[in-house]
């Protein structure tokens, strides 16, 4: 089993920045992918960004150039800049090796 603990969400104004950390613990394998997904009300969960244990990254189209994902071992970080109201969503940390795991989610609200 793997446990994921997210933090860092909150209410910010458009144009602001936030950093979301997530820590994975438990039975972790060397080869894995960690990342972030988000789900807005009445919308499907979508990819924000993922990063492999080797540092390869993939971003969702709407966040490219504004968000940056990074990791240090079992910790993954999402730096979000130039936030827009459409970034408002519940952000979920993910970990995947031979199985997939989700965190509980942290709310990000972008509003003036």
OpenMM code with the backbone's topology and positions (N, CA, C; nanometers):
from openmm import Vec3, app, unit

residues = "UNK UNK UNK UNK UNK UNK UNK UNK UNK UNK UNK UNK UNK UNK UNK UNK UNK UNK UNK UNK UNK UNK UNK UNK UNK UNK UNK UNK UNK UNK UNK UNK UNK UNK UNK UNK UNK UNK UNK UNK UNK UNK UNK UNK UNK UNK UNK UNK UNK UNK UNK UNK UNK UNK UNK UNK UNK UNK UNK UNK UNK UNK UNK UNK UNK UNK UNK UNK UNK UNK UNK UNK UNK UNK UNK UNK UNK UNK UNK UNK UNK UNK UNK UNK UNK UNK UNK UNK UNK UNK UNK UNK UNK UNK UNK UNK UNK UNK UNK UNK UNK UNK UNK UNK UNK UNK UNK UNK UNK UNK UNK UNK".split()
positions = [
    Vec3(0.0831, -0.1196, 0.0000),
    Vec3(0.0000, 0.0000, 0.0000),
    Vec3(0.0869, 0.1251, 0.0000),
    Vec3(0.0335, 0.2302, -0.0619),
    Vec3(0.1008, 0.3595, -0.0686),
    Vec3(0.0050, 0.4647, -0.0166),
    Vec3(0.0566, 0.5551, 0.0627),
    Vec3(-0.0227, 0.6664, 0.1134),
    Vec3(0.0326, 0.7965, 0.0549),
    Vec3(-0.0580, 0.8862, 0.0203),
    Vec3(-0.0219, 1.0157, -0.0359),
    Vec3(-0.0841, 1.1254, 0.0489),
    Vec3(-0.0029, 1.2244, 0.0852),
    Vec3(-0.0512, 1.3365, 0.1642),
    Vec3(-0.0215, 1.4654, 0.0889),
    Vec3(-0.1285, 1.5360, 0.0527),
    Vec3(-0.1153, 1.6625, -0.0200),
    Vec3(-0.1348, 1.7790, 0.0761),
    Vec3(-0.0843, 1.8948, 0.0342),
    Vec3(-0.1085, 2.0186, 0.1087),
    Vec3(-0.0889, 2.1350, 0.0130),
    Vec3(-0.1106, 2.2562, 0.0628),
    Vec3(-0.0770, 2.3748, -0.0147),
    Vec3(-0.1907, 2.4415, -0.0897),
    Vec3(-0.3096, 2.3840, -0.0879),
    Vec3(-0.4200, 2.4477, -0.1577),
    Vec3(-0.4678, 2.5721, -0.0860),
    Vec3(-0.5599, 2.6442, -0.1503),
    Vec3(-0.6151, 2.7627, -0.0867),
    Vec3(-0.6882, 2.8500, -0.1854),
    Vec3(-0.7253, 2.9686, -0.1366),
    Vec3(-0.7950, 3.0693, -0.2170),
    Vec3(-0.6961, 3.1779, -0.2544),
    Vec3(-0.6820, 3.2027, -0.3845),
    Vec3(-0.5913, 3.3054, -0.4321),
    Vec3(-0.6584, 3.3870, -0.5405),
    Vec3(-0.6013, 3.5040, -0.5682),
    Vec3(-0.6537, 3.5891, -0.6739),
    Vec3(-0.5921, 3.5505, -0.8083),
    Vec3(-0.6587, 3.5845, -0.9163),
    Vec3(-0.6010, 3.5596, -1.0494),
    Vec3(-0.4629, 3.6238, -1.0617),
    Vec3(-0.3714, 3.5496, -1.1250),
    Vec3(-0.2345, 3.5971, -1.1407),
    Vec3(-0.1411, 3.5546, -1.0308),
    Vec3(-0.1943, 3.5031, -0.9227),
    Vec3(-0.1115, 3.4621, -0.8092),
    Vec3(-0.0446, 3.3268, -0.8349),
    Vec3(0.0378, 3.2865, -0.7389),
    Vec3(0.1084, 3.1585, -0.7461),
    Vec3(0.0765, 3.0741, -0.6232),
    Vec3(0.0851, 2.9433, -0.6419),
    Vec3(0.0715, 2.8476, -0.5328),
    Vec3(0.1667, 2.7329, -0.5585),
    Vec3(0.2087, 2.6672, -0.4503),
    Vec3(0.2942, 2.5483, -0.4618),
    Vec3(0.2268, 2.4354, -0.3856),
    Vec3(0.2046, 2.3250, -0.4549),
    Vec3(0.1410, 2.2087, -0.3949),
    Vec3(0.2453, 2.0995, -0.3728),
    Vec3(0.2719, 2.0639, -0.2470),
    Vec3(0.3582, 1.9493, -0.2198),
    Vec3(0.2744, 1.8232, -0.1951),
    Vec3(0.3363, 1.7094, -0.2232),
    Vec3(0.2733, 1.5803, -0.1952),
    Vec3(0.3833, 1.4836, -0.1536),
    Vec3(0.3576, 1.4111, -0.0475),
    Vec3(0.4545, 1.3138, 0.0023),
    Vec3(0.3961, 1.1744, -0.0066),
    Vec3(0.4714, 1.0832, -0.0659),
    Vec3(0.4314, 0.9429, -0.0753),
    Vec3(0.5063, 0.8622, 0.0296),
    Vec3(0.4369, 0.7679, 0.0898),
    Vec3(0.4993, 0.6787, 0.1873),
    Vec3(0.4397, 0.5401, 0.1727),
    Vec3(0.5079, 0.4431, 0.2304),
    Vec3(0.4613, 0.3053, 0.2228),
    Vec3(0.5516, 0.2215, 0.1348),
    Vec3(0.4918, 0.1279, 0.0647),
    Vec3(0.5670, 0.0338, -0.0172),
    Vec3(0.5897, 0.0940, -0.1562),
    Vec3(0.6994, 0.1688, -0.1689),
    Vec3(0.7292, 0.2384, -0.2933),
    Vec3(0.8294, 0.1596, -0.3763),
    Vec3(0.8069, 0.1541, -0.5068),
    Vec3(0.8996, 0.0868, -0.5970),
    Vec3(0.9907, 0.1885, -0.6645),
    Vec3(1.1078, 0.1414, -0.7118),
    Vec3(1.2046, 0.2335, -0.7712),
    Vec3(1.1508, 0.2982, -0.8988),
    Vec3(1.0768, 0.2216, -0.9783),
    Vec3(1.0240, 0.2740, -1.1045),
    Vec3(0.8795, 0.3152, -1.0814),
    Vec3(0.8542, 0.4442, -1.0934),
    Vec3(0.7192, 0.4938, -1.0664),
    Vec3(0.6970, 0.6267, -1.1351),
    Vec3(0.5726, 0.6677, -1.1350),
    Vec3(0.5333, 0.7977, -1.1883),
    Vec3(0.4512, 0.8678, -1.0815),
    Vec3(0.4872, 0.9895, -1.0515),
    Vec3(0.4078, 1.0704, -0.9586),
    Vec3(0.3555, 1.1922, -1.0315),
    Vec3(0.2469, 1.2467, -0.9820),
    Vec3(0.1954, 1.3633, -1.0508),
    Vec3(0.0705, 1.4202, -0.9884),
    Vec3(0.0078, 1.5077, -1.0657),
    Vec3(-0.1114, 1.5783, -1.0214),
    Vec3(-0.2193, 1.5733, -1.1292),
    Vec3(-0.3406, 1.5505, -1.0854),
    Vec3(-0.4590, 1.5602, -1.1683),
    Vec3(-0.5546, 1.6558, -1.0985),
    Vec3(-0.6536, 1.7046, -1.1700),
    Vec3(-0.7515, 1.7928, -1.1089),
    Vec3(-0.8900, 1.7639, -1.1620),
    Vec3(-0.9882, 1.8005, -1.0807),
    Vec3(-1.1276, 1.7807, -1.1188),
    Vec3(-1.2086, 1.9000, -1.0727),
    Vec3(-1.2674, 1.9685, -1.1689),
    Vec3(-1.3562, 2.0801, -1.1398),
    Vec3(-1.4992, 2.0268, -1.1303),
    Vec3(-1.5885, 2.1014, -1.0656),
    Vec3(-1.7274, 2.0558, -1.0535),
    Vec3(-1.7893, 2.0238, -1.1890),
    Vec3(-1.8524, 1.9086, -1.1972),
    Vec3(-1.9233, 1.8622, -1.3171),
    Vec3(-1.8312, 1.8394, -1.4361),
    Vec3(-1.7025, 1.8221, -1.4103),
    Vec3(-1.6083, 1.7923, -1.5174),
    Vec3(-1.5317, 1.6649, -1.4837),
    Vec3(-1.4726, 1.6035, -1.5859),
    Vec3(-1.3936, 1.4835, -1.5648),
    Vec3(-1.2573, 1.5195, -1.5049),
    Vec3(-1.2002, 1.4223, -1.4345),
    Vec3(-1.0662, 1.4418, -1.3833),
    Vec3(-0.9685, 1.4505, -1.5012),
    Vec3(-0.8760, 1.5471, -1.4952),
    Vec3(-0.7842, 1.5669, -1.6068),
    Vec3(-0.6393, 1.5757, -1.5592),
    Vec3(-0.5495, 1.5429, -1.6507),
    Vec3(-0.4068, 1.5497, -1.6219),
    Vec3(-0.3632, 1.6948, -1.6034),
    Vec3(-0.2863, 1.7187, -1.4985),
    Vec3(-0.2179, 1.8465, -1.4825),
    Vec3(-0.0715, 1.8268, -1.5225),
    Vec3(-0.0014, 1.7392, -1.4507),
    Vec3(0.1385, 1.7119, -1.4816),
    Vec3(0.1821, 1.5842, -1.4109),
    Vec3(0.2704, 1.5090, -1.4762),
    Vec3(0.3294, 1.3902, -1.4158),
    Vec3(0.4789, 1.3917, -1.4385),
    Vec3(0.5505, 1.3192, -1.3533),
    Vec3(0.6956, 1.3110, -1.3635),
    Vec3(0.7399, 1.1706, -1.3233),
    Vec3(0.8297, 1.1121, -1.4019),
    Vec3(0.8787, 0.9787, -1.3712),
    Vec3(0.9917, 0.9854, -1.2693),
    Vec3(1.0306, 0.8696, -1.2198),
    Vec3(1.1427, 0.8656, -1.1269),
    Vec3(1.2711, 0.9129, -1.1948),
    Vec3(1.2753, 0.9068, -1.3290),
    Vec3(1.3916, 0.9536, -1.4039),
    Vec3(1.3859, 1.1007, -1.4399),
    Vec3(1.2775, 1.1663, -1.4038),
    Vec3(1.2654, 1.3105, -1.4274),
    Vec3(1.1946, 1.3503, -1.5559),
    Vec3(1.1430, 1.2528, -1.6295),
    Vec3(1.0677, 1.2879, -1.7499),
    Vec3(0.9300, 1.3409, -1.7104),
    Vec3(0.8874, 1.4476, -1.7787),
    Vec3(0.7620, 1.5143, -1.7430),
    Vec3(0.6629, 1.5159, -1.8583),
    Vec3(0.5362, 1.5301, -1.8227),
    Vec3(0.4297, 1.5473, -1.9211),
    Vec3(0.3268, 1.6403, -1.8601),
    Vec3(0.2797, 1.7383, -1.9376),
    Vec3(0.1866, 1.8383, -1.8874),
    Vec3(0.0573, 1.8368, -1.9666),
    Vec3(-0.0505, 1.8703, -1.8978),
    Vec3(-0.1759, 1.8955, -1.9656),
    Vec3(-0.1659, 2.0251, -2.0445),
    Vec3(-0.2396, 2.0302, -2.1567),
    Vec3(-0.2245, 2.1428, -2.2474),
    Vec3(-0.2560, 2.2781, -2.1866),
    Vec3(-0.3520, 2.2837, -2.0967),
    Vec3(-0.3958, 2.4126, -2.0439),
    Vec3(-0.2987, 2.4721, -1.9415),
    Vec3(-0.2028, 2.3950, -1.8941),
    Vec3(-0.1121, 2.4455, -1.7909),
    Vec3(0.0309, 2.4624, -1.8405),
    Vec3(0.0589, 2.4205, -1.9619),
    Vec3(0.1952, 2.4314, -2.0141),
    Vec3(0.2422, 2.5765, -2.0122),
    Vec3(0.3643, 2.5950, -1.9634),
    Vec3(0.4205, 2.7291, -1.9561),
    Vec3(0.3856, 2.8042, -1.8292),
    Vec3(0.2890, 2.7536, -1.7526),
    Vec3(0.2506, 2.8208, -1.6277),
    Vec3(0.2818, 2.7350, -1.5044),
    Vec3(0.2686, 2.6046, -1.5188),
    Vec3(0.2908, 2.5125, -1.4067),
    Vec3(0.4202, 2.4354, -1.4303),
    Vec3(0.4873, 2.4022, -1.3201),
    Vec3(0.6093, 2.3231, -1.3263),
    Vec3(0.6038, 2.2141, -1.2207),
    Vec3(0.6307, 2.0906, -1.2634),
    Vec3(0.6338, 1.9791, -1.1700),
    Vec3(0.7788, 1.9397, -1.1442),
    Vec3(0.8061, 1.9033, -1.0211),
    Vec3(0.9397, 1.8579, -0.9841),
    Vec3(0.9249, 1.7534, -0.8742),
    Vec3(1.0325, 1.6815, -0.8483),
    Vec3(1.0255, 1.5816, -0.7421),
    Vec3(1.1612, 1.5598, -0.6790),
    Vec3(1.1565, 1.5127, -0.5564),
    Vec3(1.2763, 1.4730, -0.4839),
    Vec3(1.2406, 1.3424, -0.4140),
    Vec3(1.2838, 1.2335, -0.4744),
    Vec3(1.2525, 1.0998, -0.4240),
    Vec3(1.1009, 1.0818, -0.4145),
    Vec3(1.0493, 1.0668, -0.2938),
    Vec3(0.9070, 1.0371, -0.2771),
    Vec3(0.8228, 1.1613, -0.2565),
    Vec3(0.8784, 1.2785, -0.2854),
    Vec3(0.8029, 1.4028, -0.2760),
    Vec3(0.7891, 1.4636, -0.4140),
    Vec3(0.6701, 1.5097, -0.4449),
    Vec3(0.6462, 1.5759, -0.5722),
    Vec3(0.5866, 1.7132, -0.5450),
    Vec3(0.6253, 1.8111, -0.6269),
    Vec3(0.5819, 1.9487, -0.6083),
    Vec3(0.5220, 2.0007, -0.7383),
    Vec3(0.4146, 2.0786, -0.7241),
    Vec3(0.3553, 2.1454, -0.8388),
    Vec3(0.3602, 2.2950, -0.8129),
    Vec3(0.4437, 2.3650, -0.8885),
    Vec3(0.4516, 2.5105, -0.8806),
    Vec3(0.3548, 2.5678, -0.9832),
    Vec3(0.2572, 2.6420, -0.9349),
    Vec3(0.1542, 2.6974, -1.0214),
    Vec3(0.1670, 2.8482, -1.0238),
    Vec3(0.1950, 2.9047, -1.1406),
    Vec3(0.2087, 3.0486, -1.1583),
    Vec3(0.0989, 3.1008, -1.2502),
    Vec3(0.0775, 3.2289, -1.2445),
    Vec3(-0.0225, 3.2943, -1.3314),
    Vec3(-0.1563, 3.2210, -1.3260),
    Vec3(-0.2038, 3.1962, -1.2070),
    Vec3(-0.3269, 3.1199, -1.1909),
    Vec3(-0.4467, 3.1936, -1.2487),
    Vec3(-0.5378, 3.1153, -1.3053),
    Vec3(-0.6578, 3.1682, -1.3680),
    Vec3(-0.7803, 3.1101, -1.2978),
    Vec3(-0.8948, 3.1767, -1.3076),
    Vec3(-1.0167, 3.1200, -1.2469),
    Vec3(-1.0471, 2.9792, -1.2965),
    Vec3(-1.0137, 2.9489, -1.4204),
    Vec3(-1.0400, 2.8153, -1.4740),
    Vec3(-0.9479, 2.7078, -1.4164),
    Vec3(-0.8497, 2.7474, -1.3375),
    Vec3(-0.7658, 2.6508, -1.2672),
    Vec3(-0.8320, 2.6026, -1.1375),
    Vec3(-0.9424, 2.6622, -1.1020),
    Vec3(-1.0143, 2.6223, -0.9810),
    Vec3(-1.0584, 2.4771, -0.9919),
    Vec3(-1.0181, 2.3967, -0.8942),
    Vec3(-1.0494, 2.2534, -0.8969),
    Vec3(-0.9974, 2.1884, -0.7698),
    Vec3(-1.0364, 2.0633, -0.7529),
    Vec3(-0.9769, 1.9790, -0.6487),
    Vec3(-0.8565, 1.9096, -0.7133),
    Vec3(-0.7406, 1.9293, -0.6560),
    Vec3(-0.6164, 1.8764, -0.7116),
    Vec3(-0.5768, 1.7498, -0.6364),
    Vec3(-0.5547, 1.6437, -0.7130),
    Vec3(-0.5221, 1.5133, -0.6559),
    Vec3(-0.3781, 1.4753, -0.6890),
    Vec3(-0.3066, 1.4317, -0.5881),
    Vec3(-0.1752, 1.3744, -0.6089),
    Vec3(-0.1914, 1.2280, -0.6497),
    Vec3(-0.1045, 1.1817, -0.7382),
    Vec3(-0.1117, 1.0424, -0.7825),
    Vec3(0.0258, 0.9781, -0.7763),
    Vec3(0.0237, 0.8473, -0.7554),
    Vec3(0.1447, 0.7655, -0.7588),
    Vec3(0.1087, 0.6369, -0.8318),
    Vec3(0.1978, 0.5968, -0.9243),
    Vec3(0.1697, 0.4739, -0.9986),
    Vec3(0.2975, 0.3948, -1.0206),
    Vec3(0.2943, 0.2685, -0.9821),
    Vec3(0.3979, 0.1752, -1.0239),
    Vec3(0.3254, 0.0587, -1.0903),
    Vec3(0.3145, -0.0566, -1.0273),
    Vec3(0.2328, -0.1632, -1.0844),
    Vec3(0.0873, -0.1459, -1.0424),
    Vec3(0.0626, -0.0565, -0.9480),
    Vec3(-0.0722, -0.0194, -0.9051),
    Vec3(-0.0802, 0.1325, -0.9030),
    Vec3(-0.2011, 0.1839, -0.8933),
    Vec3(-0.2200, 0.3280, -0.8888),
    Vec3(-0.2842, 0.3714, -0.7591),
    Vec3(-0.2435, 0.4877, -0.7101),
    Vec3(-0.2944, 0.5400, -0.5833),
    Vec3(-0.3248, 0.6891, -0.5989),
    Vec3(-0.4229, 0.7325, -0.5196),
    Vec3(-0.4625, 0.8741, -0.5200),
    Vec3(-0.4580, 0.9297, -0.3791),
    Vec3(-0.4285, 1.0597, -0.3699),
    Vec3(-0.4433, 1.1292, -0.2439),
    Vec3(-0.5869, 1.1722, -0.2243),
    Vec3(-0.6127, 1.2402, -0.1122),
    Vec3(-0.7476, 1.2832, -0.0800),
    Vec3(-0.7886, 1.4077, -0.1565),
    Vec3(-0.6924, 1.4824, -0.2066),
    Vec3(-0.7220, 1.6034, -0.2808),
    Vec3(-0.7049, 1.7289, -0.1971),
    Vec3(-0.6650, 1.8357, -0.2626),
    Vec3(-0.6540, 1.9662, -0.1976),
    Vec3(-0.7191, 2.0696, -0.2887),
    Vec3(-0.8030, 2.1543, -0.2306),
    Vec3(-0.8810, 2.2492, -0.3091),
    Vec3(-0.7983, 2.3727, -0.3448),
    Vec3(-0.8039, 2.4086, -0.4722),
    Vec3(-0.7448, 2.5327, -0.5203),
    Vec3(-0.8570, 2.6164, -0.5800),
    Vec3(-0.8746, 2.7368, -0.5281),
    Vec3(-0.9766, 2.8270, -0.5773),
    Vec3(-0.9108, 2.9570, -0.6203),
    Vec3(-0.9349, 2.9959, -0.7450),
    Vec3(-0.8783, 3.1189, -0.7995),
    Vec3(-0.9940, 3.2140, -0.8283),
    Vec3(-1.0009, 3.3196, -0.7508),
    Vec3(-1.1144, 3.4110, -0.7612),
    Vec3(-1.0763, 3.5485, -0.7091),
    Vec3(-1.1349, 3.6516, -0.7714),
    Vec3(-1.1133, 3.7870, -0.7225),
    Vec3(-1.2234, 3.8278, -0.6268),
] * unit.nanometer
topology = app.Topology()
chain = topology.addChain("A")
for resn in residues:
    res = topology.addResidue(resn, chain)
    for name in ("N", "CA", "C"):
        topology.addAtom(name, app.Element.getBySymbol(name[0]), res)
